[in-house]
């Protein structure tokens, strides 16, 4: 899912965090995390939730179902 890979990279770089730090946060190898950002693999649900919580965005934003990153804004749209 290319949009997920792009958004993960953009969010991480926006916070000036290294891939290695994100890998450690998720309990992954560096290569495992790099695969998320290069669209070679997709995170499991638990990792996706952890990423959304860490970046304070909705899972819908991460996977491209909305372009609104703010979790509270997506809830208000319902």
mmCIF file of the N, C-alpha and C atoms, coordinates in Angstrom:
data_MODEL
# 
_entry.id   MODEL 
# 
loop_
_atom_site.group_PDB 
_atom_site.id 
_atom_site.type_symbol 
_atom_site.label_atom_id 
_atom_site.label_alt_id 
_atom_site.label_comp_id 
_atom_site.label_asym_id 
_atom_site.label_entity_id 
_atom_site.label_seq_id 
_atom_site.pdbx_PDB_ins_code 
_atom_site.Cartn_x 
_atom_site.Cartn_y 
_atom_site.Cartn_z 
_atom_site.occupancy 
_atom_site.B_iso_or_equiv 
_atom_site.pdbx_formal_charge 
_atom_site.auth_seq_id 
_atom_site.auth_comp_id 
_atom_site.auth_asym_id 
_atom_site.auth_atom_id 
_atom_site.pdbx_PDB_model_num 
ATOM 1   N N  . UNK A 1 1  ? 0.852   -1.168 0.000  1.00 0.00 ? 1  UNK A N  1 
ATOM 2   C CA . UNK A 1 1  ? 0.000   0.000  0.000  1.00 0.00 ? 1  UNK A CA 1 
ATOM 3   C C  . UNK A 1 1  ? 0.905   1.240  0.000  1.00 0.00 ? 1  UNK A C  1 
ATOM 4   N N  . UNK A 1 2  ? 1.094   1.789  -1.171 1.00 0.00 ? 2  UNK A N  1 
ATOM 5   C CA . UNK A 1 2  ? 2.042   2.881  -1.361 1.00 0.00 ? 2  UNK A CA 1 
ATOM 6   C C  . UNK A 1 2  ? 1.750   4.091  -0.481 1.00 0.00 ? 2  UNK A C  1 
ATOM 7   N N  . UNK A 1 3  ? 0.482   4.434  -0.308 1.00 0.00 ? 3  UNK A N  1 
ATOM 8   C CA . UNK A 1 3  ? 0.161   5.626  0.487  1.00 0.00 ? 3  UNK A CA 1 
ATOM 9   C C  . UNK A 1 3  ? 0.600   5.451  1.940  1.00 0.00 ? 3  UNK A C  1 
ATOM 10  N N  . UNK A 1 4  ? 0.454   4.248  2.475  1.00 0.00 ? 4  UNK A N  1 
ATOM 11  C CA . UNK A 1 4  ? 0.908   3.973  3.834  1.00 0.00 ? 4  UNK A CA 1 
ATOM 12  C C  . UNK A 1 4  ? 2.410   4.194  3.938  1.00 0.00 ? 4  UNK A C  1 
ATOM 13  N N  . UNK A 1 5  ? 3.158   3.667  3.000  1.00 0.00 ? 5  UNK A N  1 
ATOM 14  C CA . UNK A 1 5  ? 4.608   3.825  3.003  1.00 0.00 ? 5  UNK A CA 1 
ATOM 15  C C  . UNK A 1 5  ? 4.997   5.304  2.954  1.00 0.00 ? 5  UNK A C  1 
ATOM 16  N N  . UNK A 1 6  ? 4.342   6.052  2.087  1.00 0.00 ? 6  UNK A N  1 
ATOM 17  C CA . UNK A 1 6  ? 4.645   7.475  1.949  1.00 0.00 ? 6  UNK A CA 1 
ATOM 18  C C  . UNK A 1 6  ? 4.315   8.243  3.218  1.00 0.00 ? 6  UNK A C  1 
ATOM 19  N N  . UNK A 1 7  ? 3.174   7.950  3.809  1.00 0.00 ? 7  UNK A N  1 
ATOM 20  C CA . UNK A 1 7  ? 2.767   8.682  5.007  1.00 0.00 ? 7  UNK A CA 1 
ATOM 21  C C  . UNK A 1 7  ? 3.650   8.336  6.201  1.00 0.00 ? 7  UNK A C  1 
ATOM 22  N N  . UNK A 1 8  ? 4.043   7.086  6.321  1.00 0.00 ? 8  UNK A N  1 
ATOM 23  C CA . UNK A 1 8  ? 4.944   6.727  7.420  1.00 0.00 ? 8  UNK A CA 1 
ATOM 24  C C  . UNK A 1 8  ? 6.264   7.483  7.304  1.00 0.00 ? 8  UNK A C  1 
ATOM 25  N N  . UNK A 1 9  ? 6.788   7.543  6.102  1.00 0.00 ? 9  UNK A N  1 
ATOM 26  C CA . UNK A 1 9  ? 8.055   8.243  5.894  1.00 0.00 ? 9  UNK A CA 1 
ATOM 27  C C  . UNK A 1 9  ? 7.905   9.741  6.170  1.00 0.00 ? 9  UNK A C  1 
ATOM 28  N N  . UNK A 1 10 ? 6.843   10.342 5.663  1.00 0.00 ? 10 UNK A N  1 
ATOM 29  C CA . UNK A 1 10 ? 6.605   11.771 5.860  1.00 0.00 ? 10 UNK A CA 1 
ATOM 30  C C  . UNK A 1 10 ? 6.433   12.110 7.338  1.00 0.00 ? 10 UNK A C  1 
ATOM 31  N N  . UNK A 1 11 ? 5.650   11.316 8.045  1.00 0.00 ? 11 UNK A N  1 
ATOM 32  C CA . UNK A 1 11 ? 5.430   11.560 9.473  1.00 0.00 ? 11 UNK A CA 1 
ATOM 33  C C  . UNK A 1 11 ? 6.724   11.412 10.267 1.00 0.00 ? 11 UNK A C  1 
ATOM 34  N N  . UNK A 1 12 ? 7.488   10.374 9.953  1.00 0.00 ? 12 UNK A N  1 
ATOM 35  C CA . UNK A 1 12 ? 8.743   10.142 10.670 1.00 0.00 ? 12 UNK A CA 1 
ATOM 36  C C  . UNK A 1 12 ? 9.727   11.268 10.418 1.00 0.00 ? 12 UNK A C  1 
ATOM 37  N N  . UNK A 1 13 ? 9.885   11.640 9.177  1.00 0.00 ? 13 UNK A N  1 
ATOM 38  C CA . UNK A 1 13 ? 10.820  12.711 8.848  1.00 0.00 ? 13 UNK A CA 1 
ATOM 39  C C  . UNK A 1 13 ? 10.373  14.046 9.432  1.00 0.00 ? 13 UNK A C  1 
ATOM 40  N N  . UNK A 1 14 ? 9.067   14.255 9.510  1.00 0.00 ? 14 UNK A N  1 
ATOM 41  C CA . UNK A 1 14 ? 8.538   15.478 10.105 1.00 0.00 ? 14 UNK A CA 1 
ATOM 42  C C  . UNK A 1 14 ? 8.889   15.613 11.578 1.00 0.00 ? 14 UNK A C  1 
ATOM 43  N N  . UNK A 1 15 ? 9.047   14.495 12.216 1.00 0.00 ? 15 UNK A N  1 
ATOM 44  C CA . UNK A 1 15 ? 9.435   14.499 13.635 1.00 0.00 ? 15 UNK A CA 1 
ATOM 45  C C  . UNK A 1 15 ? 10.938  14.331 13.832 1.00 0.00 ? 15 UNK A C  1 
ATOM 46  N N  . UNK A 1 16 ? 11.659  14.228 12.732 1.00 0.00 ? 16 UNK A N  1 
ATOM 47  C CA . UNK A 1 16 ? 13.123  14.056 12.757 1.00 0.00 ? 16 UNK A CA 1 
ATOM 48  C C  . UNK A 1 16 ? 13.536  12.847 13.591 1.00 0.00 ? 16 UNK A C  1 
ATOM 49  N N  . UNK A 1 17 ? 12.900  11.734 13.265 1.00 0.00 ? 17 UNK A N  1 
ATOM 50  C CA . UNK A 1 17 ? 13.167  10.471 13.945 1.00 0.00 ? 17 UNK A CA 1 
ATOM 51  C C  . UNK A 1 17 ? 13.837  9.533  12.945 1.00 0.00 ? 17 UNK A C  1 
ATOM 52  N N  . UNK A 1 18 ? 14.824  8.820  13.393 1.00 0.00 ? 18 UNK A N  1 
ATOM 53  C CA . UNK A 1 18 ? 15.503  7.843  12.537 1.00 0.00 ? 18 UNK A CA 1 
ATOM 54  C C  . UNK A 1 18 ? 14.658  6.576  12.413 1.00 0.00 ? 18 UNK A C  1 
ATOM 55  N N  . UNK A 1 19 ? 14.851  5.878  11.303 1.00 0.00 ? 19 UNK A N  1 
ATOM 56  C CA . UNK A 1 19 ? 14.153  4.600  11.110 1.00 0.00 ? 19 UNK A CA 1 
ATOM 57  C C  . UNK A 1 19 ? 14.491  3.626  12.231 1.00 0.00 ? 19 UNK A C  1 
ATOM 58  N N  . UNK A 1 20 ? 15.716  3.643  12.689 1.00 0.00 ? 20 UNK A N  1 
ATOM 59  C CA . UNK A 1 20 ? 16.127  2.735  13.754 1.00 0.00 ? 20 UNK A CA 1 
ATOM 60  C C  . UNK A 1 20 ? 15.318  2.980  15.030 1.00 0.00 ? 20 UNK A C  1 
ATOM 61  N N  . UNK A 1 21 ? 15.040  4.235  15.331 1.00 0.00 ? 21 UNK A N  1 
ATOM 62  C CA . UNK A 1 21 ? 14.239  4.554  16.513 1.00 0.00 ? 21 UNK A CA 1 
ATOM 63  C C  . UNK A 1 21 ? 12.816  4.005  16.374 1.00 0.00 ? 21 UNK A C  1 
ATOM 64  N N  . UNK A 1 22 ? 12.237  4.149  15.191 1.00 0.00 ? 22 UNK A N  1 
ATOM 65  C CA . UNK A 1 22 ? 10.886  3.627  14.964 1.00 0.00 ? 22 UNK A CA 1 
ATOM 66  C C  . UNK A 1 22 ? 10.883  2.109  15.052 1.00 0.00 ? 22 UNK A C  1 
ATOM 67  N N  . UNK A 1 23 ? 11.902  1.486  14.512 1.00 0.00 ? 23 UNK A N  1 
ATOM 68  C CA . UNK A 1 23 ? 12.000  0.024  14.583 1.00 0.00 ? 23 UNK A CA 1 
ATOM 69  C C  . UNK A 1 23 ? 12.037  -0.430 16.032 1.00 0.00 ? 23 UNK A C  1 
ATOM 70  N N  . UNK A 1 24 ? 12.832  0.247  16.841 1.00 0.00 ? 24 UNK A N  1 
ATOM 71  C CA . UNK A 1 24 ? 12.933  -0.120 18.257 1.00 0.00 ? 24 UNK A CA 1 
ATOM 72  C C  . UNK A 1 24 ? 11.603  0.097  18.974 1.00 0.00 ? 24 UNK A C  1 
ATOM 73  N N  . UNK A 1 25 ? 10.927  1.186  18.666 1.00 0.00 ? 25 UNK A N  1 
ATOM 74  C CA . UNK A 1 25 ? 9.626   1.472  19.272 1.00 0.00 ? 25 UNK A CA 1 
ATOM 75  C C  . UNK A 1 25 ? 8.624   0.356  18.984 1.00 0.00 ? 25 UNK A C  1 
ATOM 76  N N  . UNK A 1 26 ? 8.693   -0.192 17.782 1.00 0.00 ? 26 UNK A N  1 
ATOM 77  C CA . UNK A 1 26 ? 7.750   -1.232 17.360 1.00 0.00 ? 26 UNK A CA 1 
ATOM 78  C C  . UNK A 1 26 ? 8.244   -2.647 17.645 1.00 0.00 ? 26 UNK A C  1 
ATOM 79  N N  . UNK A 1 27 ? 9.476   -2.755 18.134 1.00 0.00 ? 27 UNK A N  1 
ATOM 80  C CA . UNK A 1 27 ? 10.030  -4.082 18.404 1.00 0.00 ? 27 UNK A CA 1 
ATOM 81  C C  . UNK A 1 27 ? 10.399  -4.826 17.130 1.00 0.00 ? 27 UNK A C  1 
ATOM 82  N N  . UNK A 1 28 ? 10.860  -4.091 16.131 1.00 0.00 ? 28 UNK A N  1 
ATOM 83  C CA . UNK A 1 28 ? 11.223  -4.677 14.847 1.00 0.00 ? 28 UNK A CA 1 
ATOM 84  C C  . UNK A 1 28 ? 12.710  -4.502 14.586 1.00 0.00 ? 28 UNK A C  1 
ATOM 85  N N  . UNK A 1 29 ? 13.198  -5.240 13.618 1.00 0.00 ? 29 UNK A N  1 
ATOM 86  C CA . UNK A 1 29 ? 14.551  -4.987 13.126 1.00 0.00 ? 29 UNK A CA 1 
ATOM 87  C C  . UNK A 1 29 ? 14.494  -3.724 12.274 1.00 0.00 ? 29 UNK A C  1 
ATOM 88  N N  . UNK A 1 30 ? 15.639  -3.116 12.066 1.00 0.00 ? 30 UNK A N  1 
ATOM 89  C CA . UNK A 1 30 ? 15.691  -1.936 11.206 1.00 0.00 ? 30 UNK A CA 1 
ATOM 90  C C  . UNK A 1 30 ? 15.155  -2.278 9.820  1.00 0.00 ? 30 UNK A C  1 
ATOM 91  N N  . UNK A 1 31 ? 15.588  -3.399 9.274  1.00 0.00 ? 31 UNK A N  1 
ATOM 92  C CA . UNK A 1 31 ? 15.137  -3.817 7.944  1.00 0.00 ? 31 UNK A CA 1 
ATOM 93  C C  . UNK A 1 31 ? 13.627  -4.033 7.922  1.00 0.00 ? 31 UNK A C  1 
ATOM 94  N N  . UNK A 1 32 ? 13.094  -4.585 8.998  1.00 0.00 ? 32 UNK A N  1 
ATOM 95  C CA . UNK A 1 32 ? 11.653  -4.804 9.072  1.00 0.00 ? 32 UNK A CA 1 
ATOM 96  C C  . UNK A 1 32 ? 10.880  -3.502 8.951  1.00 0.00 ? 32 UNK A C  1 
ATOM 97  N N  . UNK A 1 33 ? 11.354  -2.476 9.652  1.00 0.00 ? 33 UNK A N  1 
ATOM 98  C CA . UNK A 1 33 ? 10.692  -1.178 9.559  1.00 0.00 ? 33 UNK A CA 1 
ATOM 99  C C  . UNK A 1 33 ? 10.907  -0.545 8.180  1.00 0.00 ? 33 UNK A C  1 
ATOM 100 N N  . UNK A 1 34 ? 12.104  -0.670 7.645  1.00 0.00 ? 34 UNK A N  1 
ATOM 101 C CA . UNK A 1 34 ? 12.384  -0.103 6.320  1.00 0.00 ? 34 UNK A CA 1 
ATOM 102 C C  . UNK A 1 34 ? 11.434  -0.667 5.273  1.00 0.00 ? 34 UNK A C  1 
ATOM 103 N N  . UNK A 1 35 ? 11.062  -1.909 5.424  1.00 0.00 ? 35 UNK A N  1 
ATOM 104 C CA . UNK A 1 35 ? 10.130  -2.533 4.477  1.00 0.00 ? 35 UNK A CA 1 
ATOM 105 C C  . UNK A 1 35 ? 8.770   -1.839 4.496  1.00 0.00 ? 35 UNK A C  1 
ATOM 106 N N  . UNK A 1 36 ? 8.372   -1.290 5.623  1.00 0.00 ? 36 UNK A N  1 
ATOM 107 C CA . UNK A 1 36 ? 7.115   -0.533 5.682  1.00 0.00 ? 36 UNK A CA 1 
ATOM 108 C C  . UNK A 1 36 ? 7.213   0.723  4.833  1.00 0.00 ? 36 UNK A C  1 
ATOM 109 N N  . UNK A 1 37 ? 8.330   1.422  4.921  1.00 0.00 ? 37 UNK A N  1 
ATOM 110 C CA . UNK A 1 37 ? 8.492   2.685  4.208  1.00 0.00 ? 37 UNK A CA 1 
ATOM 111 C C  . UNK A 1 37 ? 8.807   2.506  2.728  1.00 0.00 ? 37 UNK A C  1 
ATOM 112 N N  . UNK A 1 38 ? 9.211   1.337  2.332  1.00 0.00 ? 38 UNK A N  1 
ATOM 113 C CA . UNK A 1 38 ? 9.482   1.081  0.921  1.00 0.00 ? 38 UNK A CA 1 
ATOM 114 C C  . UNK A 1 38 ? 8.368   0.256  0.267  1.00 0.00 ? 38 UNK A C  1 
ATOM 115 N N  . UNK A 1 39 ? 7.312   0.036  1.007  1.00 0.00 ? 39 UNK A N  1 
ATOM 116 C CA . UNK A 1 39 ? 6.137   -0.689 0.520  1.00 0.00 ? 39 UNK A CA 1 
ATOM 117 C C  . UNK A 1 39 ? 6.446   -2.140 0.145  1.00 0.00 ? 39 UNK A C  1 
ATOM 118 N N  . UNK A 1 40 ? 7.428   -2.728 0.824  1.00 0.00 ? 40 UNK A N  1 
ATOM 119 C CA . UNK A 1 40 ? 7.751   -4.135 0.603  1.00 0.00 ? 40 UNK A CA 1 
ATOM 120 C C  . UNK A 1 40 ? 6.938   -5.047 1.517  1.00 0.00 ? 40 UNK A C  1 
ATOM 121 N N  . UNK A 1 41 ? 6.443   -4.479 2.630  1.00 0.00 ? 41 UNK A N  1 
ATOM 122 C CA . UNK A 1 41 ? 5.555   -5.227 3.513  1.00 0.00 ? 41 UNK A CA 1 
ATOM 123 C C  . UNK A 1 41 ? 4.672   -4.238 4.257  1.00 0.00 ? 41 UNK A C  1 
ATOM 124 N N  . UNK A 1 42 ? 3.615   -4.752 4.858  1.00 0.00 ? 42 UNK A N  1 
ATOM 125 C CA . UNK A 1 42 ? 2.667   -3.918 5.593  1.00 0.00 ? 42 UNK A CA 1 
ATOM 126 C C  . UNK A 1 42 ? 2.676   -4.319 7.063  1.00 0.00 ? 42 UNK A C  1 
ATOM 127 N N  . UNK A 1 43 ? 2.501   -3.340 7.942  1.00 0.00 ? 43 UNK A N  1 
ATOM 128 C CA . UNK A 1 43 ? 2.499   -3.657 9.368  1.00 0.00 ? 43 UNK A CA 1 
ATOM 129 C C  . UNK A 1 43 ? 1.272   -4.471 9.765  1.00 0.00 ? 43 UNK A C  1 
ATOM 130 N N  . UNK A 1 44 ? 1.459   -5.303 10.755 1.00 0.00 ? 44 UNK A N  1 
ATOM 131 C CA . UNK A 1 44 ? 0.322   -6.010 11.344 1.00 0.00 ? 44 UNK A CA 1 
ATOM 132 C C  . UNK A 1 44 ? -0.521  -4.999 12.102 1.00 0.00 ? 44 UNK A C  1 
ATOM 133 N N  . UNK A 1 45 ? -1.715  -5.394 12.477 1.00 0.00 ? 45 UNK A N  1 
ATOM 134 C CA . UNK A 1 45 ? -2.654  -4.490 13.125 1.00 0.00 ? 45 UNK A CA 1 
ATOM 135 C C  . UNK A 1 45 ? -2.066  -3.843 14.381 1.00 0.00 ? 45 UNK A C  1 
ATOM 136 N N  . UNK A 1 46 ? -1.401  -4.616 15.220 1.00 0.00 ? 46 UNK A N  1 
ATOM 137 C CA . UNK A 1 46 ? -0.834  -4.062 16.459 1.00 0.00 ? 46 UNK A CA 1 
ATOM 138 C C  . UNK A 1 46 ? 0.188   -2.972 16.153 1.00 0.00 ? 46 UNK A C  1 
ATOM 139 N N  . UNK A 1 47 ? 1.004   -3.164 15.132 1.00 0.00 ? 47 UNK A N  1 
ATOM 140 C CA . UNK A 1 47 ? 1.994   -2.160 14.749 1.00 0.00 ? 47 UNK A CA 1 
ATOM 141 C C  . UNK A 1 47 ? 1.310   -0.933 14.151 1.00 0.00 ? 47 UNK A C  1 
ATOM 142 N N  . UNK A 1 48 ? 0.268   -1.151 13.382 1.00 0.00 ? 48 UNK A N  1 
ATOM 143 C CA . UNK A 1 48 ? -0.474  -0.050 12.791 1.00 0.00 ? 48 UNK A CA 1 
ATOM 144 C C  . UNK A 1 48 ? -1.109  0.823  13.878 1.00 0.00 ? 48 UNK A C  1 
ATOM 145 N N  . UNK A 1 49 ? -1.658  0.177  14.887 1.00 0.00 ? 49 UNK A N  1 
ATOM 146 C CA . UNK A 1 49 ? -2.238  0.912  16.020 1.00 0.00 ? 49 UNK A CA 1 
ATOM 147 C C  . UNK A 1 49 ? -1.158  1.688  16.753 1.00 0.00 ? 49 UNK A C  1 
ATOM 148 N N  . UNK A 1 50 ? -0.015  1.058  16.988 1.00 0.00 ? 50 UNK A N  1 
ATOM 149 C CA . UNK A 1 50 ? 1.091   1.731  17.675 1.00 0.00 ? 50 UNK A CA 1 
ATOM 150 C C  . UNK A 1 50 ? 1.573   2.942  16.883 1.00 0.00 ? 50 UNK A C  1 
ATOM 151 N N  . UNK A 1 51 ? 1.662   2.811  15.571 1.00 0.00 ? 51 UNK A N  1 
ATOM 152 C CA . UNK A 1 51 ? 2.081   3.919  14.722 1.00 0.00 ? 51 UNK A CA 1 
ATOM 153 C C  . UNK A 1 51 ? 1.074   5.066  14.771 1.00 0.00 ? 51 UNK A C  1 
ATOM 154 N N  . UNK A 1 52 ? -0.198  4.741  14.662 1.00 0.00 ? 52 UNK A N  1 
ATOM 155 C CA . UNK A 1 52 ? -1.240  5.774  14.723 1.00 0.00 ? 52 UNK A CA 1 
ATOM 156 C C  . UNK A 1 52 ? -1.214  6.479  16.075 1.00 0.00 ? 52 UNK A C  1 
ATOM 157 N N  . UNK A 1 53 ? -1.063  5.732  17.141 1.00 0.00 ? 53 UNK A N  1 
ATOM 158 C CA . UNK A 1 53 ? -0.988  6.332  18.479 1.00 0.00 ? 53 UNK A CA 1 
ATOM 159 C C  . UNK A 1 53 ? 0.243   7.210  18.616 1.00 0.00 ? 53 UNK A C  1 
ATOM 160 N N  . UNK A 1 54 ? 1.369   6.733  18.141 1.00 0.00 ? 54 UNK A N  1 
ATOM 161 C CA . UNK A 1 54 ? 2.615   7.488  18.259 1.00 0.00 ? 54 UNK A CA 1 
ATOM 162 C C  . UNK A 1 54 ? 2.518   8.819  17.518 1.00 0.00 ? 54 UNK A C  1 
ATOM 163 N N  . UNK A 1 55 ? 2.009   8.788  16.306 1.00 0.00 ? 55 UNK A N  1 
ATOM 164 C CA . UNK A 1 55 ? 1.903   10.001 15.497 1.00 0.00 ? 55 UNK A CA 1 
ATOM 165 C C  . UNK A 1 55 ? 0.633   10.799 15.776 1.00 0.00 ? 55 UNK A C  1 
ATOM 166 N N  . UNK A 1 56 ? -0.245  10.266 16.585 1.00 0.00 ? 56 UNK A N  1 
ATOM 167 C CA . UNK A 1 56 ? -1.513  10.895 16.945 1.00 0.00 ? 56 UNK A CA 1 
ATOM 168 C C  . UNK A 1 56 ? -2.357  11.200 15.704 1.00 0.00 ? 56 UNK A C  1 
ATOM 169 N N  . UNK A 1 57 ? -2.468  10.187 14.877 1.00 0.00 ? 57 UNK A N  1 
ATOM 170 C CA . UNK A 1 57 ? -3.304  10.259 13.682 1.00 0.00 ? 57 UNK A CA 1 
ATOM 171 C C  . UNK A 1 57 ? -4.206  9.024  13.670 1.00 0.00 ? 57 UNK A C  1 
ATOM 172 N N  . UNK A 1 58 ? -5.188  9.038  12.808 1.00 0.00 ? 58 UNK A N  1 
ATOM 173 C CA . UNK A 1 58 ? -6.064  7.875  12.703 1.00 0.00 ? 58 UNK A CA 1 
ATOM 174 C C  . UNK A 1 58 ? -5.438  6.819  11.789 1.00 0.00 ? 58 UNK A C  1 
ATOM 175 N N  . UNK A 1 59 ? -5.853  5.599  11.980 1.00 0.00 ? 59 UNK A N  1 
ATOM 176 C CA . UNK A 1 59 ? -5.423  4.531  11.072 1.00 0.00 ? 59 UNK A CA 1 
ATOM 177 C C  . UNK A 1 59 ? -5.955  4.822  9.670  1.00 0.00 ? 59 UNK A C  1 
ATOM 178 N N  . UNK A 1 60 ? -7.148  5.387  9.591  1.00 0.00 ? 60 UNK A N  1 
ATOM 179 C CA . UNK A 1 60 ? -7.707  5.753  8.287  1.00 0.00 ? 60 UNK A CA 1 
ATOM 180 C C  . UNK A 1 60 ? -6.783  6.703  7.543  1.00 0.00 ? 60 UNK A C  1 
ATOM 181 N N  . UNK A 1 61 ? -6.172  7.638  8.250  1.00 0.00 ? 61 UNK A N  1 
ATOM 182 C CA . UNK A 1 61 ? -5.228  8.550  7.612  1.00 0.00 ? 61 UNK A CA 1 
ATOM 183 C C  . UNK A 1 61 ? -3.994  7.786  7.127  1.00 0.00 ? 61 UNK A C  1 
ATOM 184 N N  . UNK A 1 62 ? -3.460  6.928  7.972  1.00 0.00 ? 62 UNK A N  1 
ATOM 185 C CA . UNK A 1 62 ? -2.260  6.185  7.591  1.00 0.00 ? 62 UNK A CA 1 
ATOM 186 C C  . UNK A 1 62 ? -2.461  5.369  6.326  1.00 0.00 ? 62 UNK A C  1 
ATOM 187 N N  . UNK A 1 63 ? -3.622  4.761  6.194  1.00 0.00 ? 63 UNK A N  1 
ATOM 188 C CA . UNK A 1 63 ? -3.853  3.876  5.048  1.00 0.00 ? 63 UNK A CA 1 
ATOM 189 C C  . UNK A 1 63 ? -4.534  4.568  3.868  1.00 0.00 ? 63 UNK A C  1 
ATOM 190 N N  . UNK A 1 64 ? -4.769  5.873  3.973  1.00 0.00 ? 64 UNK A N  1 
ATOM 191 C CA . UNK A 1 64 ? -5.290  6.627  2.851  1.00 0.00 ? 64 UNK A CA 1 
ATOM 192 C C  . UNK A 1 64 ? -6.796  6.691  2.704  1.00 0.00 ? 64 UNK A C  1 
ATOM 193 N N  . UNK A 1 65 ? -7.521  6.332  3.737  1.00 0.00 ? 65 UNK A N  1 
ATOM 194 C CA . UNK A 1 65 ? -8.980  6.412  3.652  1.00 0.00 ? 65 UNK A CA 1 
ATOM 195 C C  . UNK A 1 65 ? -9.491  7.822  3.893  1.00 0.00 ? 65 UNK A C  1 
ATOM 196 N N  . UNK A 1 66 ? -8.633  8.670  4.452  1.00 0.00 ? 66 UNK A N  1 
ATOM 197 C CA . UNK A 1 66 ? -8.937  10.086 4.636  1.00 0.00 ? 66 UNK A CA 1 
ATOM 198 C C  . UNK A 1 66 ? -7.635  10.861 4.500  1.00 0.00 ? 66 UNK A C  1 
ATOM 199 N N  . UNK A 1 67 ? -7.765  12.111 4.147  1.00 0.00 ? 67 UNK A N  1 
ATOM 200 C CA . UNK A 1 67 ? -6.584  12.966 4.068  1.00 0.00 ? 67 UNK A CA 1 
ATOM 201 C C  . UNK A 1 67 ? -6.468  13.866 5.290  1.00 0.00 ? 67 UNK A C  1 
ATOM 202 N N  . UNK A 1 68 ? -7.343  13.653 6.269  1.00 0.00 ? 68 UNK A N  1 
ATOM 203 C CA . UNK A 1 68 ? -7.331  14.438 7.500  1.00 0.00 ? 68 UNK A CA 1 
ATOM 204 C C  . UNK A 1 68 ? -6.535  13.668 8.548  1.00 0.00 ? 68 UNK A C  1 
ATOM 205 N N  . UNK A 1 69 ? -5.334  14.160 8.905  1.00 0.00 ? 69 UNK A N  1 
ATOM 206 C CA . UNK A 1 69 ? -4.506  13.410 9.848  1.00 0.00 ? 69 UNK A CA 1 
ATOM 207 C C  . UNK A 1 69 ? -4.998  13.459 11.285 1.00 0.00 ? 69 UNK A C  1 
ATOM 208 N N  . UNK A 1 70 ? -5.716  14.511 11.652 1.00 0.00 ? 70 UNK A N  1 
ATOM 209 C CA . UNK A 1 70 ? -6.141  14.693 13.039 1.00 0.00 ? 70 UNK A CA 1 
ATOM 210 C C  . UNK A 1 70 ? -7.245  13.698 13.383 1.00 0.00 ? 70 UNK A C  1 
ATOM 211 N N  . UNK A 1 71 ? -6.967  12.841 14.331 1.00 0.00 ? 71 UNK A N  1 
ATOM 212 C CA . UNK A 1 71 ? -7.930  11.810 14.735 1.00 0.00 ? 71 UNK A CA 1 
ATOM 213 C C  . UNK A 1 71 ? -9.254  12.428 15.175 1.00 0.00 ? 71 UNK A C  1 
ATOM 214 N N  . UNK A 1 72 ? -9.195  13.509 15.919 1.00 0.00 ? 72 UNK A N  1 
ATOM 215 C CA . UNK A 1 72 ? -10.423 14.141 16.413 1.00 0.00 ? 72 UNK A CA 1 
ATOM 216 C C  . UNK A 1 72 ? -11.268 14.720 15.283 1.00 0.00 ? 72 UNK A C  1 
ATOM 217 N N  . UNK A 1 73 ? -10.630 15.199 14.225 1.00 0.00 ? 73 UNK A N  1 
ATOM 218 C CA . UNK A 1 73 ? -11.375 15.737 13.084 1.00 0.00 ? 73 UNK A CA 1 
ATOM 219 C C  . UNK A 1 73 ? -12.101 14.616 12.352 1.00 0.00 ? 73 UNK A C  1 
ATOM 220 N N  . UNK A 1 74 ? -11.509 13.462 12.227 1.00 0.00 ? 74 UNK A N  1 
ATOM 221 C CA . UNK A 1 74 ? -12.170 12.372 11.507 1.00 0.00 ? 74 UNK A CA 1 
ATOM 222 C C  . UNK A 1 74 ? -13.370 11.878 12.297 1.00 0.00 ? 74 UNK A C  1 
ATOM 223 N N  . UNK A 1 75 ? -13.282 11.903 13.606 1.00 0.00 ? 75 UNK A N  1 
ATOM 224 C CA . UNK A 1 75 ? -14.437 11.508 14.425 1.00 0.00 ? 75 UNK A CA 1 
ATOM 225 C C  . UNK A 1 75 ? -15.569 12.513 14.276 1.00 0.00 ? 75 UNK A C  1 
ATOM 226 N N  . UNK A 1 76 ? -15.236 13.806 14.186 1.00 0.00 ? 76 UNK A N  1 
ATOM 227 C CA . UNK A 1 76 ? -16.249 14.841 14.069 1.00 0.00 ? 76 UNK A CA 1 
ATOM 228 C C  . UNK A 1 76 ? -16.990 14.761 12.742 1.00 0.00 ? 76 UNK A C  1 
ATOM 229 N N  . UNK A 1 77 ? -16.331 14.201 11.718 1.00 0.00 ? 77 UNK A N  1 
ATOM 230 C CA . UNK A 1 77 ? -16.976 14.093 10.401 1.00 0.00 ? 77 UNK A CA 1 
ATOM 231 C C  . UNK A 1 77 ? -18.085 13.063 10.390 1.00 0.00 ? 77 UNK A C  1 
ATOM 232 N N  . UNK A 1 78 ? -18.059 12.095 11.297 1.00 0.00 ? 78 UNK A N  1 
ATOM 233 C CA . UNK A 1 78 ? -19.059 11.020 11.313 1.00 0.00 ? 78 UNK A CA 1 
ATOM 234 C C  . UNK A 1 78 ? -20.427 11.478 11.634 1.00 0.00 ? 78 UNK A C  1 
# 
